[in-house]
Amino acid sequence: MAATAASLGALCCWSIGPIFIKQLTGCVDSWTQNALRYTVACLFWLPALLYFMCAGKFDRRTWRLALLPFAVNIGMQSLWAMTFYYISPAFATLLTKTSVLWITAFSLVFFVDERPLAGSRLFWAGLALSVMGLCGVLYFKPDFTAVHTLRGIVIALACAVVWGAYAVAVKIRLKDVDSRCGFAVISLYTTIALWIAAILFGRPDQAASLGVSAWTAVVVSAITAIALGHVFFYTAIKRIGATIPSLVILAQPFMVFSISRVVFHERLTLLQLVFGVLLLIGAGLSVWAQGDLRAAPRRPPAADR
């Protein structure tokens, strides 16, 4: 129940983020936007980090264990924000859902408890439907061959690969670390690195000209999509692995679309919507397959029988 609630919490928080990121594309560059949003997220969790340290509940290994997820997070976060400068929120989010393929591949390699999925026909059928649905959404996009769109597609697909690596890195390195402490440390590392990137590649001076609505977008998206969303996701993958939470989040594009349709007048064609529903059905079958495998009694080793 806790893992399910955490997965749904991550879904809701990450469905808000793309809307605010797109809103900020007309105000600041992607490097500066990343630095500003992660600074807010870092400050949000900093009191909790200090509390755990003062109370003696902080595992000092976290400073070292967080280095790998932090390194991957830099690439993922940079590509994620950059995507929305080229393509619309719902379409961008749909493309990044190919991360479930990479998460599954990485999980089957690194996690023994995830490997039974490789023998489930229902799981592979669901995954095939998900891939088919995603391909259909891409194929029936009207301006699929436009240069600006193609650039955004390449960035989004690259982001999906890095996102898969990030999810698995969190599972490997932070499985025994409190989710709040783990992300607090990662956000601290990431904020410093993103400000360096903003100074080198962006224009941090743009922050001085932001209005109230832009700052509201920065703060709200930072707290929901970064500070809370990541912690929810950490909690879910620690309890049930990286595959199922990522499949639940496959519903994110349609939540984003429902909001983006009102805010930015984004449209998806009828065929895109049909294939999008197919994607969700495939994701549901995959989750069902995982549940069946966990519920099935395990046979004892031959030496014990």
C-alpha positions in Angstrom: 0.0 0.0 0.0 2.8 2.4 0.9 4.6 1.7 -2.4 1.3 2.1 -4.4 0.7 5.5 -2.7 4.2 6.6 -3.4 4.0 5.6 -7.0 0.7 7.5 -7.4 2.2 10.5 -5.6 5.1 10.6 -8.0 2.7 10.3 -10.9 0.7 13.4 -9.7 3.8 15.5 -8.9 5.5 14.7 -12.2 2.4 15.5 -14.2 2.5 19.1 -12.9 6.2 19.7 -13.6 6.1 19.7 -17.5 3.4 22.4 -17.5 5.5 24.8 -15.4 8.7 24.0 -17.3 7.0 24.8 -20.5 5.7 28.0 -19.0 9.2 29.1 -18.0 10.7 28.5 -21.5 9.7 32.0 -22.5 11.4 33.5 -19.5 14.8 31.8 -18.9 17.1 29.3 -20.6 17.0 25.7 -19.6 20.3 25.9 -17.6 19.1 28.7 -15.5 15.7 27.2 -15.0 17.2 24.0 -13.8 19.5 25.8 -11.3 16.6 27.9 -9.9 14.2 25.0 -9.5 16.8 22.7 -7.9 17.8 25.4 -5.5 14.2 25.6 -4.2 14.0 21.8 -3.9 17.3 21.7 -2.1 16.2 24.4 0.4 12.9 22.4 0.9 14.7 19.3 2.1 17.7 21.0 3.8 16.0 21.4 7.2 15.1 17.7 7.2 18.7 16.8 6.4 20.0 19.0 9.2 17.5 17.4 11.6 18.6 13.9 10.7 22.2 14.8 11.1 21.7 16.5 14.5 19.5 13.6 15.7 22.2 11.1 14.8 19.8 9.4 12.3 21.9 10.3 9.2 24.0 7.6 7.6 27.3 9.2 6.7 27.8 6.8 3.8 25.0 8.7 2.0 27.5 11.4 1.0 29.4 8.7 -1.0 26.5 6.5 -2.0 24.7 9.5 -3.6 27.5 10.3 -6.0 26.4 7.9 -8.7 22.7 8.8 -8.8 23.8 12.5 -8.7 26.1 12.1 -11.7 23.3 10.5 -13.7 20.8 13.0 -12.4 22.8 15.9 -13.9 22.5 14.5 -17.4 18.8 13.5 -17.0 17.7 16.8 -15.5 19.6 18.8 -18.2 18.0 16.9 -21.0 14.6 16.8 -19.4 14.2 20.6 -19.2 15.8 21.1 -22.6 13.2 18.9 -24.3 10.3 21.4 -23.6 12.1 24.2 -25.5 11.5 22.2 -28.7 8.3 20.2 -28.3 5.0 20.4 -26.4 4.5 19.0 -22.9 2.3 16.0 -23.5 4.2 14.9 -26.6 7.6 15.3 -24.8 6.3 13.3 -21.8 5.1 10.5 -24.1 8.6 10.2 -25.7 10.4 10.1 -22.4 8.2 7.1 -21.4 10.4 4.9 -23.5 12.5 5.0 -20.3 10.5 2.1 -19.1 12.2 -0.1 -21.7 15.6 1.0 -20.4 14.6 0.6 -16.8 13.4 -2.9 -17.5 16.6 -3.8 -19.3 18.8 -2.5 -16.6 16.7 -4.1 -13.9 16.8 -7.5 -15.4 20.6 -7.2 -15.5 21.3 -5.8 -12.0 18.4 -7.1 -9.8 17.9 -10.8 -9.2 14.3 -10.2 -7.8 13.3 -8.6 -11.1 14.5 -11.4 -13.3 11.4 -13.6 -13.1 9.7 -11.0 -15.3 11.9 -12.3 -18.2 9.9 -15.6 -18.1 6.4 -13.9 -18.1 4.6 -13.9 -21.4 2.0 -11.5 -20.0 4.7 -9.1 -19.1 6.3 -9.2 -22.6 2.9 -8.9 -24.2 2.2 -5.8 -22.2 5.5 -4.3 -22.9 5.1 -5.0 -26.6 1.7 -3.2 -26.6 3.3 -0.3 -24.8 6.0 0.0 -27.4 3.4 -0.3 -30.2 1.3 2.4 -28.6 4.3 4.8 -28.2 5.4 4.2 -31.8 1.9 5.0 -33.0 1.8 8.3 -31.0 5.1 9.3 -32.7 4.2 8.2 -36.2 0.9 10.1 -36.3 2.3 13.4 -35.1 1.6 15.9 -37.9 4.9 17.7 -37.8 7.0 14.7 -37.1 9.7 15.5 -39.7 10.1 19.2 -38.8 13.7 20.0 -37.8 12.7 21.7 -34.5 10.6 18.7 -33.7 13.2 16.2 -34.6 15.7 17.9 -32.4 13.3 17.7 -29.5 12.6 14.0 -30.2 16.3 13.2 -30.1 16.8 15.0 -26.8 13.7 13.4 -25.3 14.8 9.9 -26.3 18.3 10.5 -24.9 16.7 11.7 -21.7 14.7 8.4 -21.5 17.9 6.4 -21.6 19.5 8.5 -18.8 16.3 8.4 -16.8 16.4 4.6 -16.9 20.0 4.6 -15.6 19.0 7.1 -12.9 16.1 4.9 -11.6 18.4 1.9 -11.4 21.3 3.9 -9.8 18.9 5.0 -7.1 17.8 1.4 -6.5 21.4 0.1 -6.3 23.1 2.8 -4.3 20.3 4.1 -2.0 18.3 1.0 -1.2 19.3 1.2 2.5 19.1 4.9 2.8 16.2 7.0 4.0 14.5 8.4 0.9 14.4 12.0 2.3 18.1 12.0 3.3 19.1 10.4 0.0 17.4 13.0 -2.2 18.4 15.8 0.1 22.0 15.0 -0.5 21.5 14.4 -4.3 19.6 17.8 -4.5 22.5 19.5 -2.7 25.1 18.1 -5.1 22.9 18.7 -8.1 22.2 22.3 -7.2 25.9 23.1 -7.1 26.5 21.4 -10.4 23.6 23.0 -12.1 24.7 26.5 -11.1 28.1 25.8 -12.5 26.4 24.7 -15.8 24.1 27.8 -15.7 27.1 30.1 -15.4 29.0 28.3 -18.2 26.2 27.7 -20.7 23.2 29.8 -19.6 22.3 33.4 -18.5 21.7 33.4 -14.7 21.1 37.2 -14.9 17.7 36.4 -16.4 16.5 35.4 -12.9 16.5 39.1 -11.9 13.8 39.9 -14.5 11.3 37.1 -13.5 7.9 38.3 -12.5 5.6 36.9 -9.8 3.9 34.3 -12.0 7.3 33.0 -13.2 8.6 32.8 -9.7 5.4 31.0 -8.7 6.1 28.4 -11.4 9.7 28.0 -10.2 8.7 27.4 -6.6 5.6 25.2 -7.2 7.3 23.0 -9.8 10.4 22.7 -7.6 8.5 21.5 -4.6 6.1 19.2 -6.4 8.0 17.8 -9.4 11.5 17.7 -7.8 11.4 17.8 -4.0 8.3 15.6 -3.5 8.2 13.7 -6.8 11.7 12.2 -6.5 11.2 11.2 -2.8 7.9 9.4 -3.7 9.7 7.6 -6.5 12.6 6.7 -4.3 10.2 5.3 -1.7 8.4 3.2 -4.3 11.4 1.7 -6.0 13.0 0.8 -2.6 9.9 -1.2 -1.7 8.9 -2.9 -5.0 11.7 -2.3 -7.4 12.2 0.1 -10.3 9.9 -1.5 -12.9 6.4 -1.2 -11.5 6.7 2.5 -10.4 8.0 3.3 -13.8 5.0 1.5 -15.4 2.6 3.4 -13.2 4.1 6.7 -14.3 3.4 5.7 -17.9 0.0 7.3 -17.3 1.8 10.7 -16.9 1.5 11.8 -20.5 -2.3 11.7 -20.4 -2.5 13.6 -17.2 -0.1 16.2 -18.7 -2.1 16.3 -21.9 -5.3 17.0 -20.0 -3.7 20.0 -18.4 -1.7 21.1 -21.4 -4.8 21.1 -23.6 -6.3 23.8 -21.4 -3.2 25.8 -20.7 -1.3 25.6 -24.0 -4.1 24.4 -26.3 -2.1 21.3 -27.1 -3.8 18.8 -29.4 -3.2 15.1 -30.1 -4.9 13.5 -33.1 -7.5 10.8 -32.7 -5.0 8.1 -33.8 -2.4 9.4 -31.3 -5.0 9.1 -28.5 -5.9 5.5 -29.7 -2.3 4.4 -29.6 -1.9 6.2 -26.3 -4.7 4.2 -24.8 -3.0 1.1 -26.2 0.2 2.1 -24.4 -1.7 2.3 -21.1 -3.3 -1.1 -21.6 0.1 -2.6 -22.2 1.5 -0.9 -19.1 -1.5 -2.3 -17.1 -0.8 -5.9 -18.3 2.9 -5.6 -17.4 2.0 -4.4 -13.8 -0.5 -7.3 -13.6 2.2 -9.8 -14.6 4.5 -8.5 -11.9 1.8 -8.8 -9.3 1.1 -12.4 -10.3 4.8 -13.3 -10.0 5.0 -11.8 -6.5 1.8 -13.5 -5.4 2.9 -17.0 -6.7 4.6 -19.2 -4.1 8.2 -19.8 -4.7 9.5 -23.4 -5.1 12.2 -24.4 -2.7 15.7 -25.2 -4.1 16.3 -28.8 -5.1 18.6 -29.4 -2.1 15.7 -28.5 0.3 13.1 -30.7 -1.4 
